[in-house]
Amino acid sequence: MKVLVIGAGNMGLTYSEGIVNSGLLNRRKLMIQDLSAEKIIELRENPKFDVHEQLDTCLPQADIVFLAVKPYHAEELFANMKEKINLQQIFVSLMAGIKIEYIQKHLTVKKVVRTMPNLPAKVGYGVTSFTESQSVSRVELLMIRNLLDTTGTSIHVNSEEYIDKSTGISGSGPAYVFYFMQSMLEAAKQMGFSDYDSKVLVSSTFEGAVKLFNDADLTPETWMNRVASKGGTTRAALDSMKENNVNQLIKDAAYAAFNRAVELGKE
């Protein structure tokens, strides 16, 4: 299995490093292509990478091609790729908003997998939703899933609609968590805690709450009720959030991201 990653930005490099460190390539180097001379120098420091400046020297050899460029580069990239590919290759898109049909049409290919990764993939805790075109076999899809899982975990969805929906939950989701964390950090500092103590208080609280949730078959609502006693401090905080309609505001934010993902697919 020969894997090529086109684009060595945040996500491209994240998946490249995850794949080469997983052992899935059986000591074979991962091909990676980028146009930046500075990035090429950086990539060549990793002995597990087979680094290329031009598509001609790597694209025809690949069995699986990860497309990890910005969406606005897609049209130009596909024009450069078109004469160097074959119908047996599988194309895995990490590009937000670019639909399977668009890739098939502009590359004249059949086997396409569309994904929606998220930022925690950089530390091995990512979640990637994915779906495929009809021409991708079950065996091929399993290979792709194994590659995606090298950065965390993955979930298979039945249609591209759910790729857009997962954008609103997991793709953009880390930013919602950071937003909440930032608010708590600011509150802690206003109360007089140092920057260091504020960070420990907030980060450990999030980490502990997530572990409690993952280690037990209980809903977040159940955990909230366990923490909050009638007339207590936690109940006062939760009542404040309810009065300020925070629950609906968070849902609105997730739908705003989902709707924007749909719009991007039409542009």
N, C-alpha and C positions, 0 to 999 in steps of 0.2 A: 504494500500500500504506500503510494507516494503522495504526500500531502504538500500542497502549496498554499501559503497565505499571502494574499496580495494586499499590501498596506500594513505598515508597522506602527500605527498609532496606538492609542491606549488599548482598544479591544483587540486589534490584530496581534499586538505583542503579548497581551495577556493570554490569548488562546494559544499562540505559538509556544510560549514558555510552559503552559499547562500540558500541552501535547507532548513536547520533547522530554518533559520530566516524568511522564506517566509510564513510559516503557511500551506504549502501544505501537510504536514504529519499529520495534525490534532492532534497535541500534542504528536504524536508517536515519539520516539527517532530515530535518524538516526544511523544505525549500521556502524561502521568504523573499518577497520582492518589494522594494520601495524605491521611490524616485529621489529622495533626499540624500545627498552626498554625506551629510553629517550623520544621518540615521544609518546609512550603510556602514560607516566606520564603527558605530556603536554595535550594530548587529554582528559584525565579524569578530567581536570579542567573545561571542558565545560559540564554542566549538561544535555544538549540536545543531547549529544552523548552517544551511547551504544558502548563502546570500546571493541575490541576483539584482542587478540594476535594470535589466531589460526583460520583458516578458518572453522574448524569443527563445531565451536560453533555459526557461523553466516551465512555462505553461504547457507546451506540447507533451512534456513528460508526466504531468500530474494525473493522478486518478481522482483526487478530491481537491477542489479549489475553494478556499475560503475567501469571500469578497469582503474586505474589511476597510473600505475607503468611505469617505463622507458621501452621503447620497447625491450631493450636487456634482460629484466627480463621476457618477455612474455612466452617464451617456458617453463621455469622452473615453473612459476606460473600456467600455464594451466595444466601442469602435476599434480600439487598438487590439482587443482580444479576439475579435470575431474570426479572423483568418488563421488563428493558431490553436483552435480547440477542436474537439471531436465529440460525437454524440454519446460516447460511453462515460465521459467525465461527469462527475457530480459537483454541482455548484452550491455552496453553502453561503447564504447571504447573512451578514451581520449588519446590514444597512437598514436604518430605520425608515419605514414608510415605502420602501421599494417592493412592489408586489411581484409575486412569482411570474405572472403573465408578462410583466414588463421585461423581466430578465430573460424569459424564454424567447420573447419576440426579438429583443435587441441582440441576443447572442445566437439565436437560432438553435437552441438546445431544448432538451426535454426534462432532464433530471435536475431539479432545483429544490433545495431545502431553504425555507425562510425561518429566521430565528429572531428572538428578542432577548438579548443578554442584559445583565445589569452590572453595575459598578463593583459590587463585592466579589465578582469573578477575579478581580485583581489579587485577592487574598484567599482564593480557594473556597469562598462561600457564596458564589454566584448562583443564580437560578436562571436558566435559559429555557424559554418556551420555543417550540419548533413545530413546523408542519411541512408537508412535502407535496410535490406534484405527483400525479398518478404514475408516472414512469419510474419512480424510485421504488425499488423492491424492498421487501421486509428485511432482507439480509443487509442491503445497503443502508437502510434506515438505522439498523442496529449499530452498524459501524459508525455512522454519524453521531448517534447518541453517545456512544462510548467516548468519542472525541470531545463532545460538548461537556460531558461529565468530568473532564479533567480539570475544569475550573469551578466545580461545585456539584450542582445537580441540575437535572433538566426535566421538563414535563412536555409530553406530546399533546398537541391540541388538534382538533379535527378540521379546523378551517382557519383561514387568514384573519377572519373576524376576531378570533381569540388571540391572535398575535397582537392586534391593535388593542384589545382589551387588557392583555397582560402588560402592555406598555403603560397603561394607567395604574396598574397595581405594582408590578415588580420592576419594570423598566425604569420608570420615574420614581418608584417608591422610596429608594434610599434617600432621595432629597427630602421627602416628607418627614422621614425619621430625623434627618439632620436639622430640619426646620424646628421640630419639636425639641430636639436636644439644645439647639441654639437658644430657644426661649427659656428653657430650664437653666441653662448656663447663665444667662443674663439675670434671671431671678436670683440665682445663688449669689452672684456677685453683688447685686443690689442689697442682699441681706448681709453682706460683709465678708463672705468667704473669699479666699485667695483664688487666683486663676487655677492653680494646681488642685486645690481642694474642690473647687467647683467641677473641674474635669473628672476627678475621681468619683465624686458623688453622682454625677449624671451618667458617666459611661458605665460604672459598675451597676447602677440601678437598671439601665437598659439591658445590660448583659445578663444580669440575674433574672429579670422578668422574662426574657426570651427563653432562658434555660428552664425556668419553671413551666412555661407554656409548652415547650418541646418535650419535657420529661413526663408530663401527665396528660391524660385524656380529658382535659377540662377546657371549657370555653373561656375566652378573655372576660366575658361577663361574670362567669362563676368566680374567677380569680379576683375581679374587682369587688365582688360582694364579700369574699373572704377577707380582703384587706380592710374594707370600709365597714365600720360599726356605726350604728345609729347615733347621731349627735357627735361623731368623732371628727378628727382632722381630715381624713381621707374622704369621708362623705361630704364634708364642706367643699373640698376641691372638686369632686365629681359633680356635685350640685351646681357649682359655678360653671363648669363646662356644659352641663345640660342647659342651664339658663341662657348661655351664650351660643347655643346651637352648634357647638364644636363638632359633634358627630356628623351633622349634615354638611358642614363646611368641608370636612375631610372627604366625604363622599363626592361633593361637588368638585373638589380638586382632582380626584381620581378620574372622574368623567371628563373634566376639562382636558386632561392629558390624553385620554382615549379618543376624544373627538378631534383633537389636534393630530393624532396619529392617522386617523381616517382622512383628514384634510391633506396631510402630506402625501398620502398614497394617491390622491387625485391630481396633485400639482404636476 
